[in-house]
């Protein structure tokens, strides 16, 4: 898995949610309330998985689990840390 950067996540979100601009100031805003629909959510997931070379766990593939930029960043960071720990053990 590639390193997670906030700027990359924000870029992906802004490419897929046309009605709002997500910045560092509104990481906690509910993405559904500012224009993310189910199709946009799927596009965001695919883009994140491609950008960061990962597979987001099925348990997190719910809009309620990933409805803010901060939640998305936290999930990706946790996945990255787990990947690093796994690599260090092997």
C-alpha positions as CSV (number, residue, x, y, z in Angstrom):
1,X,0.0,0.0,0.0
2,X,1.3,3.5,-0.9
3,X,1.7,6.3,1.6
4,X,-1.5,8.1,2.4
5,X,-1.5,11.9,2.0
6,X,-4.4,14.2,2.9
7,X,-3.9,16.1,-0.4
8,X,-4.4,13.0,-2.5
9,X,-7.5,12.1,-0.6
10,X,-8.9,15.6,-1.0
11,X,-8.1,15.6,-4.7
12,X,-10.0,12.3,-5.2
13,X,-13.0,13.6,-3.2
14,X,-13.1,16.9,-5.1
15,X,-12.9,15.1,-8.4
16,X,-15.9,12.9,-7.5
17,X,-18.1,15.4,-5.6
18,X,-18.8,18.3,-8.0
19,X,-21.1,20.3,-5.8
20,X,-18.6,21.1,-3.1
21,X,-14.9,21.7,-2.4
22,X,-13.5,19.7,0.4
23,X,-10.5,21.3,2.1
24,X,-8.6,21.0,5.4
25,X,-11.2,23.2,7.0
26,X,-14.1,20.9,6.4
27,X,-12.7,17.4,6.9
28,X,-15.5,16.6,9.3
29,X,-18.4,17.6,7.1
30,X,-20.8,14.9,6.1
31,X,-20.0,14.2,2.4
32,X,-23.6,13.0,1.8
33,X,-25.0,16.4,2.9
34,X,-22.6,18.2,0.5
35,X,-23.3,16.2,-2.6
36,X,-21.9,12.7,-2.4
37,X,-24.4,10.1,-3.7
38,X,-24.1,6.3,-3.9
39,X,-22.5,6.5,-7.4
40,X,-20.0,9.1,-6.3
41,X,-19.2,6.9,-3.2
42,X,-18.4,3.9,-5.4
43,X,-16.3,6.1,-7.7
44,X,-14.4,7.5,-4.7
45,X,-13.8,4.0,-3.3
46,X,-12.4,2.8,-6.7
47,X,-10.2,5.9,-7.0
48,X,-8.9,5.5,-3.5
49,X,-8.1,1.8,-4.1
50,X,-6.3,2.6,-7.3
51,X,-4.4,5.6,-6.0
52,X,-3.2,3.9,-2.8
53,X,-2.9,0.3,-4.2
54,X,-5.1,-1.2,-1.6
55,X,-8.4,-2.9,-1.0
56,X,-10.7,-1.3,1.5
57,X,-12.3,-3.9,3.7
58,X,-15.9,-4.8,3.1
59,X,-16.8,-3.7,6.6
60,X,-15.8,-0.2,5.7
61,X,-17.6,0.0,2.4
62,X,-20.7,1.8,3.8
63,X,-21.4,5.4,3.3
64,X,-22.0,5.7,7.1
65,X,-18.4,4.4,7.8
66,X,-16.8,6.7,5.3
67,X,-19.0,9.8,5.3
68,X,-16.4,12.4,6.1
69,X,-13.0,13.1,4.6
70,X,-11.5,12.5,8.1
71,X,-13.0,9.1,8.4
72,X,-11.6,8.1,5.0
73,X,-8.2,9.4,5.9
74,X,-8.3,7.5,9.2
75,X,-9.3,4.2,7.6
76,X,-6.6,4.5,5.0
77,X,-4.0,5.4,7.6
78,X,-5.0,2.4,9.7
79,X,-4.7,0.2,6.7
80,X,-1.3,1.6,5.9
81,X,0.0,1.1,9.4
82,X,-1.3,-2.5,9.4
83,X,0.5,-3.2,6.1
84,X,3.8,-1.8,7.5
85,X,3.4,-3.9,10.7
86,X,2.8,-7.0,8.6
87,X,5.8,-6.3,6.4
88,X,8.0,-5.8,9.4
89,X,7.0,-9.1,10.9
90,X,7.8,-11.0,7.7
